[in-house]
Amino acid sequence: MSTTLWIIVAGAIATYLTRIGGHLVISRFESIHPRVEAGLNAVPAAVLTTLVAPARRSAR
């Protein structure tokens, strides 16, 4: 497989695991602060992934 395809697959897996992890963390709280909820609703998951992935990669 080409490098590009591996990057796409890895990104898809990372996005899926991030969404599941976020759901598990948020579900442990009885209520979410309104400011946190507004922030989560304002930023799509894809935008968060594109911000976090390069920062994590450059930290290595």
PDB file of N, H, CA, C and O in Angstrom:
ATOM      1  N   MET A   1       0.835  -1.177   0.000  1.00  0.00           N
ATOM      2  CA  MET A   1       0.000   0.000   0.000  1.00  0.00           C
ATOM      3  C   MET A   1       0.885   1.248   0.000  1.00  0.00           C
ATOM      4  O   MET A   1       1.994   1.247   0.534  1.00  0.00           O
ATOM      5  N   SER A   2       0.379   2.275  -0.595  1.00  0.00           N
ATOM      6  H   SER A   2      -0.522   2.275  -1.029  1.00  0.00           H
ATOM      7  CA  SER A   2       1.144   3.513  -0.667  1.00  0.00           C
ATOM      8  C   SER A   2       1.104   4.249   0.676  1.00  0.00           C
ATOM      9  O   SER A   2       0.229   4.012   1.509  1.00  0.00           O
ATOM     10  N   THR A   3       2.053   5.128   0.855  1.00  0.00           N
ATOM     11  H   THR A   3       2.763   5.321   0.178  1.00  0.00           H
ATOM     12  CA  THR A   3       2.137   5.910   2.089  1.00  0.00           C
ATOM     13  C   THR A   3       0.891   6.764   2.283  1.00  0.00           C
ATOM     14  O   THR A   3       0.398   6.907   3.402  1.00  0.00           O
ATOM     15  N   THR A   4       0.389   7.323   1.206  1.00  0.00           N
ATOM     16  H   THR A   4       0.790   7.207   0.297  1.00  0.00           H
ATOM     17  CA  THR A   4      -0.803   8.169   1.299  1.00  0.00           C
ATOM     18  C   THR A   4      -1.997   7.386   1.824  1.00  0.00           C
ATOM     19  O   THR A   4      -2.749   7.881   2.663  1.00  0.00           O
ATOM     20  N   LEU A   5      -2.169   6.181   1.338  1.00  0.00           N
ATOM     21  H   LEU A   5      -1.558   5.779   0.657  1.00  0.00           H
ATOM     22  CA  LEU A   5      -3.291   5.357   1.792  1.00  0.00           C
ATOM     23  C   LEU A   5      -3.140   5.012   3.272  1.00  0.00           C
ATOM     24  O   LEU A   5      -4.123   5.020   4.012  1.00  0.00           O
ATOM     25  N   TRP A   6      -1.924   4.711   3.703  1.00  0.00           N
ATOM     26  H   TRP A   6      -1.125   4.705   3.102  1.00  0.00           H
ATOM     27  CA  TRP A   6      -1.684   4.422   5.118  1.00  0.00           C
ATOM     28  C   TRP A   6      -2.012   5.632   5.990  1.00  0.00           C
ATOM     29  O   TRP A   6      -2.572   5.482   7.076  1.00  0.00           O
ATOM     30  N   ILE A   7      -1.668   6.815   5.523  1.00  0.00           N
ATOM     31  H   ILE A   7      -1.213   6.937   4.641  1.00  0.00           H
ATOM     32  CA  ILE A   7      -1.962   8.035   6.281  1.00  0.00           C
ATOM     33  C   ILE A   7      -3.467   8.243   6.396  1.00  0.00           C
ATOM     34  O   ILE A   7      -3.962   8.631   7.454  1.00  0.00           O
ATOM     35  N   ILE A   8      -4.190   7.989   5.319  1.00  0.00           N
ATOM     36  H   ILE A   8      -3.788   7.673   4.459  1.00  0.00           H
ATOM     37  CA  ILE A   8      -5.649   8.131   5.336  1.00  0.00           C
ATOM     38  C   ILE A   8      -6.270   7.132   6.302  1.00  0.00           C
ATOM     39  O   ILE A   8      -7.148   7.488   7.087  1.00  0.00           O
ATOM     40  N   VAL A   9      -5.822   5.891   6.247  1.00  0.00           N
ATOM     41  H   VAL A   9      -5.109   5.601   5.609  1.00  0.00           H
ATOM     42  CA  VAL A   9      -6.355   4.854   7.138  1.00  0.00           C
ATOM     43  C   VAL A   9      -6.030   5.187   8.595  1.00  0.00           C
ATOM     44  O   VAL A   9      -6.888   5.061   9.469  1.00  0.00           O
ATOM     45  N   ALA A  10      -4.793   5.611   8.853  1.00  0.00           N
ATOM     46  H   ALA A  10      -4.097   5.713   8.143  1.00  0.00           H
ATOM     47  CA  ALA A  10      -4.406   5.970  10.222  1.00  0.00           C
ATOM     48  C   ALA A  10      -5.224   7.157  10.729  1.00  0.00           C
ATOM     49  O   ALA A  10      -5.622   7.179  11.893  1.00  0.00           O
ATOM     50  N   GLY A  11      -5.477   8.135   9.874  1.00  0.00           N
ATOM     51  H   GLY A  11      -5.154   8.117   8.928  1.00  0.00           H
ATOM     52  CA  GLY A  11      -6.297   9.277  10.263  1.00  0.00           C
ATOM     53  C   GLY A  11      -7.727   8.874  10.586  1.00  0.00           C
ATOM     54  O   GLY A  11      -8.327   9.380  11.534  1.00  0.00           O
ATOM     55  N   ALA A  12      -8.267   7.959   9.789  1.00  0.00           N
ATOM     56  H   ALA A  12      -7.780   7.548   9.018  1.00  0.00           H
ATOM     57  CA  ALA A  12      -9.631   7.485  10.038  1.00  0.00           C
ATOM     58  C   ALA A  12      -9.714   6.739  11.367  1.00  0.00           C
ATOM     59  O   ALA A  12     -10.657   6.930  12.135  1.00  0.00           O
ATOM     60  N   ILE A  13      -8.730   5.895  11.630  1.00  0.00           N
ATOM     61  H   ILE A  13      -7.964   5.741  11.006  1.00  0.00           H
ATOM     62  CA  ILE A  13      -8.711   5.154  12.896  1.00  0.00           C
ATOM     63  C   ILE A  13      -8.542   6.108  14.075  1.00  0.00           C
ATOM     64  O   ILE A  13      -9.219   5.964  15.092  1.00  0.00           O
ATOM     65  N   ALA A  14      -7.646   7.075  13.942  1.00  0.00           N
ATOM     66  H   ALA A  14      -7.096   7.191  13.115  1.00  0.00           H
ATOM     67  CA  ALA A  14      -7.430   8.045  15.019  1.00  0.00           C
ATOM     68  C   ALA A  14      -8.696   8.852  15.294  1.00  0.00           C
ATOM     69  O   ALA A  14      -9.032   9.113  16.449  1.00  0.00           O
ATOM     70  N   THR A  15      -9.392   9.242  14.240  1.00  0.00           N
ATOM     71  H   THR A  15      -9.120   9.030  13.302  1.00  0.00           H
ATOM     72  CA  THR A  15     -10.633   9.998  14.406  1.00  0.00           C
ATOM     73  C   THR A  15     -11.682   9.159  15.124  1.00  0.00           C
ATOM     74  O   THR A  15     -12.351   9.641  16.038  1.00  0.00           O
ATOM     75  N   TYR A  16     -11.824   7.912  14.714  1.00  0.00           N
ATOM     76  H   TYR A  16     -11.280   7.519  13.971  1.00  0.00           H
ATOM     77  CA  TYR A  16     -12.804   7.014  15.327  1.00  0.00           C
ATOM     78  C   TYR A  16     -12.493   6.809  16.809  1.00  0.00           C
ATOM     79  O   TYR A  16     -13.386   6.908  17.650  1.00  0.00           O
ATOM     80  N   LEU A  17     -11.231   6.525  17.128  1.00  0.00           N
ATOM     81  H   LEU A  17     -10.506   6.445  16.445  1.00  0.00           H
ATOM     82  CA  LEU A  17     -10.853   6.296  18.522  1.00  0.00           C
ATOM     83  C   LEU A  17     -11.000   7.562  19.366  1.00  0.00           C
ATOM     84  O   LEU A  17     -11.372   7.492  20.538  1.00  0.00           O
ATOM     85  N   THR A  18     -10.712   8.706  18.775  1.00  0.00           N
ATOM     86  H   THR A  18     -10.411   8.763  17.824  1.00  0.00           H
ATOM     87  CA  THR A  18     -10.871   9.971  19.488  1.00  0.00           C
ATOM     88  C   THR A  18     -12.334  10.229  19.812  1.00  0.00           C
ATOM     89  O   THR A  18     -12.664  10.672  20.912  1.00  0.00           O
ATOM     90  N   ARG A  19     -13.206   9.952  18.857  1.00  0.00           N
ATOM     91  H   ARG A  19     -12.938   9.592  17.963  1.00  0.00           H
ATOM     92  CA  ARG A  19     -14.642  10.165  19.093  1.00  0.00           C
ATOM     93  C   ARG A  19     -15.163   9.215  20.167  1.00  0.00           C
ATOM     94  O   ARG A  19     -15.945   9.622  21.026  1.00  0.00           O
ATOM     95  N   ILE A  20     -14.739   7.961  20.127  1.00  0.00           N
ATOM     96  H   ILE A  20     -14.104   7.630  19.429  1.00  0.00           H
ATOM     97  CA  ILE A  20     -15.167   7.003  21.153  1.00  0.00           C
ATOM     98  C   ILE A  20     -14.631   7.418  22.520  1.00  0.00           C
ATOM     99  O   ILE A  20     -15.362   7.399  23.510  1.00  0.00           O
ATOM    100  N   GLY A  21     -13.352   7.792  22.573  1.00  0.00           N
ATOM    101  H   GLY A  21     -12.758   7.807  21.769  1.00  0.00           H
ATOM    102  CA  GLY A  21     -12.757   8.230  23.837  1.00  0.00           C
ATOM    103  C   GLY A  21     -13.449   9.453  24.399  1.00  0.00           C
ATOM    104  O   GLY A  21     -13.709   9.527  25.600  1.00  0.00           O
ATOM    105  N   GLY A  22     -13.746  10.410  23.540  1.00  0.00           N
ATOM    106  H   GLY A  22     -13.534  10.350  22.564  1.00  0.00           H
ATOM    107  CA  GLY A  22     -14.458  11.607  23.981  1.00  0.00           C
ATOM    108  C   GLY A  22     -15.837  11.281  24.519  1.00  0.00           C
ATOM    109  O   GLY A  22     -16.274  11.843  25.523  1.00  0.00           O
ATOM    110  N   HIS A  23     -16.514  10.373  23.844  1.00  0.00           N
ATOM    111  H   HIS A  23     -16.158   9.917  23.028  1.00  0.00           H
ATOM    112  CA  HIS A  23     -17.842   9.969  24.309  1.00  0.00           C
ATOM    113  C   HIS A  23     -17.749   9.313  25.687  1.00  0.00           C
ATOM    114  O   HIS A  23     -18.569   9.586  26.564  1.00  0.00           O
ATOM    115  N   LEU A  24     -16.754   8.451  25.877  1.00  0.00           N
ATOM    116  H   LEU A  24     -16.088   8.229  25.165  1.00  0.00           H
ATOM    117  CA  LEU A  24     -16.604   7.785  27.170  1.00  0.00           C
ATOM    118  C   LEU A  24     -16.271   8.780  28.283  1.00  0.00           C
ATOM    119  O   LEU A  24     -16.774   8.650  29.399  1.00  0.00           O
ATOM    120  N   VAL A  25     -15.440   9.755  27.992  1.00  0.00           N
ATOM    121  H   VAL A  25     -15.031   9.860  27.086  1.00  0.00           H
ATOM    122  CA  VAL A  25     -15.083  10.757  29.005  1.00  0.00           C
ATOM    123  C   VAL A  25     -16.288  11.625  29.345  1.00  0.00           C
ATOM    124  O   VAL A  25     -16.595  11.833  30.519  1.00  0.00           O
ATOM    125  N   ILE A  26     -16.967  12.130  28.326  1.00  0.00           N
ATOM    126  H   ILE A  26     -16.718  11.962  27.373  1.00  0.00           H
ATOM    127  CA  ILE A  26     -18.119  13.016  28.557  1.00  0.00           C
ATOM    128  C   ILE A  26     -19.264  12.271  29.243  1.00  0.00           C
ATOM    129  O   ILE A  26     -19.973  12.857  30.061  1.00  0.00           O
ATOM    130  N   SER A  27     -19.454  10.999  28.926  1.00  0.00           N
ATOM    131  H   SER A  27     -18.879  10.523  28.261  1.00  0.00           H
ATOM    132  CA  SER A  27     -20.574  10.249  29.504  1.00  0.00           C
ATOM    133  C   SER A  27     -20.385   9.997  31.002  1.00  0.00           C
ATOM    134  O   SER A  27     -21.343   9.634  31.684  1.00  0.00           O
ATOM    135  N   ARG A  28     -19.189  10.178  31.518  1.00  0.00           N
ATOM    136  H   ARG A  28     -18.410  10.473  30.963  1.00  0.00           H
ATOM    137  CA  ARG A  28     -18.953   9.977  32.946  1.00  0.00           C
ATOM    138  C   ARG A  28     -19.441  11.163  33.788  1.00  0.00           C
ATOM    139  O   ARG A  28     -19.585  11.041  35.004  1.00  0.00           O
ATOM    140  N   PHE A  29     -19.691  12.287  33.156  1.00  0.00           N
ATOM    141  H   PHE A  29     -19.574  12.387  32.167  1.00  0.00           H
ATOM    142  CA  PHE A  29     -20.181  13.468  33.865  1.00  0.00           C
ATOM    143  C   PHE A  29     -21.704  13.485  33.826  1.00  0.00           C
ATOM    144  O   PHE A  29     -22.316  13.108  32.826  1.00  0.00           O
ATOM    145  N   GLU A  30     -22.312  13.930  34.938  1.00  0.00           N
ATOM    146  H   GLU A  30     -21.815  14.235  35.750  1.00  0.00           H
ATOM    147  CA  GLU A  30     -23.765  14.038  34.962  1.00  0.00           C
ATOM    148  C   GLU A  30     -24.241  15.210  34.120  1.00  0.00           C
ATOM    149  O   GLU A  30     -25.242  15.112  33.410  1.00  0.00           O
ATOM    150  N   SER A  31     -23.513  16.320  34.203  1.00  0.00           N
ATOM    151  H   SER A  31     -22.700  16.399  34.779  1.00  0.00           H
ATOM    152  CA  SER A  31     -23.867  17.480  33.392  1.00  0.00           C
ATOM    153  C   SER A  31     -22.585  18.145  32.907  1.00  0.00           C
ATOM    154  O   SER A  31     -21.533  18.037  33.537  1.00  0.00           O
ATOM    155  N   ILE A  32     -22.694  18.824  31.791  1.00  0.00           N
ATOM    156  H   ILE A  32     -23.548  18.912  31.280  1.00  0.00           H
ATOM    157  CA  ILE A  32     -21.556  19.501  31.186  1.00  0.00           C
ATOM    158  C   ILE A  32     -21.763  21.001  31.359  1.00  0.00           C
ATOM    159  O   ILE A  32     -22.869  21.514  31.186  1.00  0.00           O
ATOM    160  N   HIS A  33     -20.689  21.688  31.703  1.00  0.00           N
ATOM    161  H   HIS A  33     -19.791  21.271  31.844  1.00  0.00           H
ATOM    162  CA  HIS A  33     -20.763  23.145  31.844  1.00  0.00           C
ATOM    163  C   HIS A  33     -21.203  23.741  30.505  1.00  0.00           C
ATOM    164  O   HIS A  33     -20.741  23.288  29.458  1.00  0.00           O
ATOM    165  N   PRO A  34     -22.077  24.737  30.513  1.00  0.00           N
ATOM    166  CA  PRO A  34     -22.577  25.321  29.257  1.00  0.00           C
ATOM    167  C   PRO A  34     -21.474  25.840  28.336  1.00  0.00           C
ATOM    168  O   PRO A  34     -21.611  25.757  27.115  1.00  0.00           O
ATOM    169  N   ARG A  35     -20.393  26.367  28.887  1.00  0.00           N
ATOM    170  H   ARG A  35     -20.282  26.434  29.879  1.00  0.00           H
ATOM    171  CA  ARG A  35     -19.300  26.867  28.041  1.00  0.00           C
ATOM    172  C   ARG A  35     -18.595  25.715  27.325  1.00  0.00           C
ATOM    173  O   ARG A  35     -18.210  25.845  26.163  1.00  0.00           O
ATOM    174  N   VAL A  36     -18.429  24.586  28.021  1.00  0.00           N
ATOM    175  H   VAL A  36     -18.742  24.480  28.964  1.00  0.00           H
ATOM    176  CA  VAL A  36     -17.807  23.414  27.397  1.00  0.00           C
ATOM    177  C   VAL A  36     -18.701  22.884  26.291  1.00  0.00           C
ATOM    178  O   VAL A  36     -18.223  22.559  25.204  1.00  0.00           O
ATOM    179  N   GLU A  37     -19.982  22.797  26.559  1.00  0.00           N
ATOM    180  H   GLU A  37     -20.371  23.061  27.442  1.00  0.00           H
ATOM    181  CA  GLU A  37     -20.926  22.314  25.551  1.00  0.00           C
ATOM    182  C   GLU A  37     -20.947  23.223  24.324  1.00  0.00           C
ATOM    183  O   GLU A  37     -20.993  22.738  23.194  1.00  0.00           O
ATOM    184  N   ALA A  38     -20.914  24.526  24.539  1.00  0.00           N
ATOM    185  H   ALA A  38     -20.877  24.920  25.458  1.00  0.00           H
ATOM    186  CA  ALA A  38     -20.897  25.467  23.416  1.00  0.00           C
ATOM    187  C   ALA A  38     -19.630  25.294  22.585  1.00  0.00           C
ATOM    188  O   ALA A  38     -19.681  25.352  21.356  1.00  0.00           O
ATOM    189  N   GLY A  39     -18.502  25.085  23.244  1.00  0.00           N
ATOM    190  H   GLY A  39     -18.460  25.039  24.242  1.00  0.00           H
ATOM    191  CA  GLY A  39     -17.249  24.872  22.519  1.00  0.00           C
ATOM    192  C   GLY A  39     -17.260  23.593  21.712  1.00  0.00           C
ATOM    193  O   GLY A  39     -16.788  23.572  20.575  1.00  0.00           O
ATOM    194  N   LEU A  40     -17.791  22.528  22.283  1.00  0.00           N
ATOM    195  H   LEU A  40     -18.174  22.546  23.206  1.00  0.00           H
ATOM    196  CA  LEU A  40     -17.865  21.257  21.559  1.00  0.00           C
ATOM    197  C   LEU A  40     -18.817  21.341  20.372  1.00  0.00           C
ATOM    198  O   LEU A  40     -18.571  20.727  19.333  1.00  0.00           O
ATOM    199  N   ASN A  41     -19.891  22.090  20.520  1.00  0.00           N
ATOM    200  H   ASN A  41     -20.090  22.589  21.363  1.00  0.00           H
ATOM    201  CA  ASN A  41     -20.838  22.239  19.416  1.00  0.00           C
ATOM    202  C   ASN A  41     -20.306  23.151  18.318  1.00  0.00           C
ATOM    203  O   ASN A  41     -20.701  23.019  17.159  1.00  0.00           O
ATOM    204  N   ALA A  42     -19.422  24.066  18.667  1.00  0.00           N
ATOM    205  H   ALA A  42     -19.102  24.172  19.608  1.00  0.00           H
ATOM    206  CA  ALA A  42     -18.929  25.037  17.691  1.00  0.00           C
ATOM    207  C   ALA A  42     -17.835  24.474  16.792  1.00  0.00           C
ATOM    208  O   ALA A  42     -17.694  24.905  15.647  1.00  0.00           O
ATOM    209  N   VAL A  43     -17.063  23.521  17.292  1.00  0.00           N
ATOM    210  H   VAL A  43     -17.177  23.170  18.221  1.00  0.00           H
ATOM    211  CA  VAL A  43     -15.910  23.012  16.541  1.00  0.00           C
ATOM    212  C   VAL A  43     -16.187  21.579  16.091  1.00  0.00           C
ATOM    213  O   VAL A  43     -16.379  20.698  16.929  1.00  0.00           O
ATOM    214  N   PRO A  44     -16.210  21.333  14.782  1.00  0.00           N
ATOM    215  CA  PRO A  44     -16.409  19.968  14.294  1.00  0.00           C
ATOM    216  C   PRO A  44     -15.237  19.062  14.677  1.00  0.00           C
ATOM    217  O   PRO A  44     -14.118  19.532  14.879  1.00  0.00           O
ATOM    218  N   ALA A  45     -15.503  17.779  14.772  1.00  0.00           N
ATOM    219  H   ALA A  45     -16.412  17.396  14.608  1.00  0.00           H
ATOM    220  CA  ALA A  45     -14.472  16.808  15.157  1.00  0.00           C
ATOM    221  C   ALA A  45     -13.299  16.800  14.183  1.00  0.00           C
ATOM    222  O   ALA A  45     -12.154  16.620  14.598  1.00  0.00           O
ATOM    223  N   ALA A  46     -13.565  16.990  12.905  1.00  0.00           N
ATOM    224  H   ALA A  46     -14.495  17.136  12.568  1.00  0.00           H
ATOM    225  CA  ALA A  46     -12.485  16.980  11.918  1.00  0.00           C
ATOM    226  C   ALA A  46     -11.506  18.120  12.157  1.00  0.00           C
ATOM    227  O   ALA A  46     -10.302  17.958  11.955  1.00  0.00           O
ATOM    228  N   VAL A  47     -12.007  19.259  12.582  1.00  0.00           N
ATOM    229  H   VAL A  47     -12.985  19.391  12.746  1.00  0.00           H
ATOM    230  CA  VAL A  47     -11.129  20.402  12.858  1.00  0.00           C
ATOM    231  C   VAL A  47     -10.252  20.098  14.065  1.00  0.00           C
ATOM    232  O   VAL A  47      -9.057  20.393  14.048  1.00  0.00           O
ATOM    233  N   LEU A  48     -10.823  19.515  15.107  1.00  0.00           N
ATOM    234  H   LEU A  48     -11.794  19.275  15.121  1.00  0.00           H
ATOM    235  CA  LEU A  48     -10.026  19.157  16.275  1.00  0.00           C
ATOM    236  C   LEU A  48      -8.939  18.157  15.911  1.00  0.00           C
ATOM    237  O   LEU A  48      -7.808  18.273  16.384  1.00  0.00           O
ATOM    238  N   THR A  49      -9.264  17.185  15.081  1.00  0.00           N
ATOM    239  H   THR A  49     -10.182  17.091  14.696  1.00  0.00           H
ATOM    240  CA  THR A  49      -8.283  16.183  14.671  1.00  0.00           C
ATOM    241  C   THR A  49      -7.146  16.817  13.889  1.00  0.00           C
ATOM    242  O   THR A  49      -5.984  16.473  14.105  1.00  0.00           O
ATOM    243  N   THR A  50      -7.458  17.734  12.988  1.00  0.00           N
ATOM    244  H   THR A  50      -8.402  18.013  12.813  1.00  0.00           H
ATOM    245  CA  THR A  50      -6.401  18.356  12.193  1.00  0.00           C
ATOM    246  C   THR A  50      -5.534  19.281  13.032  1.00  0.00           C
ATOM    247  O   THR A  50      -4.400  19.568  12.649  1.00  0.00           O
ATOM    248  N   LEU A  51      -6.033  19.752  14.157  1.00  0.00           N
ATOM    249  H   LEU A  51      -6.955  19.519  14.469  1.00  0.00           H
ATOM    250  CA  LEU A  51      -5.217  20.581  15.043  1.00  0.00           C
ATOM    251  C   LEU A  51      -4.336  19.742  15.958  1.00  0.00           C
ATOM    252  O   LEU A  51      -3.193  20.112  16.229  1.00  0.00           O
ATOM    253  N   VAL A  52      -4.854  18.622  16.432  1.00  0.00           N
ATOM    254  H   VAL A  52      -5.782  18.321  16.212  1.00  0.00           H
ATOM    255  CA  VAL A  52      -4.131  17.803  17.398  1.00  0.00           C
ATOM    256  C   VAL A  52      -3.097  16.909  16.726  1.00  0.00           C
ATOM    257  O   VAL A  52      -1.988  16.771  17.243  1.00  0.00           O
ATOM    258  N   ALA A  53      -3.419  16.305  15.604  1.00  0.00           N
ATOM    259  H   ALA A  53      -4.320  16.416  15.184  1.00  0.00           H
ATOM    260  CA  ALA A  53      -2.518  15.340  14.965  1.00  0.00           C
ATOM    261  C   ALA A  53      -1.158  15.930  14.603  1.00  0.00           C
ATOM    262  O   ALA A  53      -0.147  15.314  14.940  1.00  0.00           O
ATOM    263  N   PRO A  54      -1.066  17.084  13.938  1.00  0.00           N
ATOM    264  CA  PRO A  54       0.266  17.623  13.631  1.00  0.00           C
ATOM    265  C   PRO A  54       1.048  18.019  14.884  1.00  0.00           C
ATOM    266  O   PRO A  54       2.269  17.871  14.916  1.00  0.00           O
ATOM    267  N   ALA A  55       0.370  18.513  15.905  1.00  0.00           N
ATOM    268  H   ALA A  55      -0.623  18.633  15.879  1.00  0.00           H
ATOM    269  CA  ALA A  55       1.053  18.902  17.134  1.00  0.00           C
ATOM    270  C   ALA A  55       1.643  17.679  17.823  1.00  0.00           C
ATOM    271  O   ALA A  55       2.751  17.739  18.357  1.00  0.00           O
ATOM    272  N   ARG A  56       0.921  16.587  17.814  1.00  0.00           N
ATOM    273  H   ARG A  56       0.021  16.538  17.380  1.00  0.00           H
ATOM    274  CA  ARG A  56       1.411  15.350  18.426  1.00  0.00           C
ATOM    275  C   ARG A  56       2.582  14.798  17.630  1.00  0.00           C
ATOM    276  O   ARG A  56       3.558  14.320  18.208  1.00  0.00           O
ATOM    277  N   ARG A  57       2.492  14.861  16.326  1.00  0.00           N
ATOM    278  H   ARG A  57       1.699  15.250  15.856  1.00  0.00           H
ATOM    279  CA  ARG A  57       3.554  14.344  15.462  1.00  0.00           C
ATOM    280  C   ARG A  57       4.845  15.140  15.640  1.00  0.00           C
ATOM    281  O   ARG A  57       5.926  14.552  15.674  1.00  0.00           O
ATOM    282  N   SER A  58       4.754  16.458  15.755  1.00  0.00           N
ATOM    283  H   SER A  58       3.875  16.936  15.727  1.00  0.00           H
ATOM    284  CA  SER A  58       5.953  17.283  15.880  1.00  0.00           C
ATOM    285  C   SER A  58       6.570  17.186  17.272  1.00  0.00           C
ATOM    286  O   SER A  58       7.727  17.565  17.458  1.00  0.00           O
ATOM    287  N   ALA A  59       5.822  16.688  18.249  1.00  0.00           N
ATOM    288  H   ALA A  59       4.882  16.381  18.098  1.00  0.00           H
ATOM    289  CA  ALA A  59       6.345  16.565  19.604  1.00  0.00           C
ATOM    290  C   ALA A  59       7.296  15.378  19.746  1.00  0.00           C
ATOM    291  O   ALA A  59       8.031  15.305  20.730  1.00  0.00           O
ATOM    292  N   ARG A  60       7.301  14.474  18.818  1.00  0.00           N
ATOM    293  H   ARG A  60       6.703  14.533  18.019  1.00  0.00           H
ATOM    294  CA  ARG A  60       8.158  13.279  18.911  1.00  0.00           C
ATOM    295  C   ARG A  60       9.571  13.563  18.594  1.00  0.00           C
ATOM    296  O   ARG A  60      10.406  12.659  18.630  1.00  0.00           O
TER     297      ARG A  60
END
